[in-house]
Amino acid sequence: MRIGELARRSGVSERSLRYYETQGLLPAERTPGGQREYGDWAVDRVVRIQTLYAAGLNSRKIAQLLPCLKDLDGRPSASATPQLVAELSSERERINGLIADLVLSRDVLDEVIALAAGMDAK
């Protein structure tokens, strides 16, 4: 598929897809005319990249991590180094802290909403 179709199917802009390629995250084949072509696997790859960015990982870390994830045949193409595992464990702890903060914020909002709804009923 061409870059426009990948953008439509993944919900990611063509500009972002080109950036992913320059960062070594999304390899593309080239047609004789120089246009990018991707296999169906690319949609899943882009979704993974987006998920990892949303988790706060940078492109360098994502580039290290992607080969360690299962590919289409269900096997990783590389194994994670102990250093990468340690760094990812730290990232996981950071994310857990963010989740805890968000849960607390939600609980506070629930209290305010309940109090406001009770006041409106009077």
N, C-alpha and C positions, 0 to 999 in steps of 0.2 A: 504494500500500500504506500501511497505517497504521503508526504508530510501533512497535507491538508486533511486527508482522511484520518490519519492518526490523531490529529488535533481534535477533530469532531468526535471520534470514538472514545478518546480518553478525557475530553473536556479540558484540555490544556492548550494554551496558545502555541502557534507555530514558533513564535519567538522563544518561548520556554523550551520547546523541543530542540531548537538549534543550540540554545545555551547548554542543554543537557549533553548534546553531542560534543561541544567544545570542552566540557568538563570531563569527558570520558565516561559518562553515565549511560549513554544511549548510542550504540554504534549504528551506523547506517550504511547500507550498500549504495552504490552510485550507478545510475543509468549511464549509457554512453554520452548522454546529453548533460550529465552532471547532476541530475535530480536525485534527491534522497529517496530511497526505498526501504521499507521496513516489512518484516514478517508480522504475522498475527501475534507473536510473542511480545511485540513492542507495547501493546496496550497494557498488558500485565506489568511490564517493566516500568512504564510511566506511572501507573497507579502506585507501585511500590516506592518509586522515587518521591512522588507527591506525599505519600504517607510518612516517609522518613524525614522529608523537609518539614512537614507539619509537626513532627515530634521534636524539631529543633536541631536536627543534625545538619551539618554543613556539607557542601558538595564533596569535599575531600574525604570526609568520613563515610559518606554514602558510597563513593567510589571504592573505598576499601571494603565496605560491607557487601555490596552487591554480588561479588563472586562467591561469597560464602552462603548466599541464599540458594534454595533449591531452584533449578531451572526447569525447563519443560519435561525433561526426563526424570524429574524428581530427585536429582542429586545435585549437591553444590559442586561448582567447578574448582573451588579452592576451600581450604579450611582457615578459620579465623586464628590469628596468632594470639598468644596469651596477652600481649599488650592490647590488641584490639578488643578482646573479651573484657579486659579490665576497663578500658575506656567506655565500652558500651554499657557495662554494668554501672558505671558512674552516671552515664546519660539516663539509664533506667531509673536510678535513684532520684535524679533531678526531675524527671517526669512524674514519678510518684509524689514528690513534694508539690508539684504544680497541681496534680489531681486532688491532693488533700486540701490545698488552698481553695480550689474551685468548689469542692464539696462544702467546705465551711462557708464560702460566699453564698452558695445556693441555700444552705440552711438559714443563713441570716435573712436572705430574701424571702424565704418561705415564712419566716416569723413575721416580717413586715407585712407581707401580703395577707396573712391570717389576721393580724391585728387590724389592718385597713379594712378587710372584708367584714370583720366584727363590728367596726365603727360604722360602716355603711348600713348595717342591718338595724342599728338603733334609731 
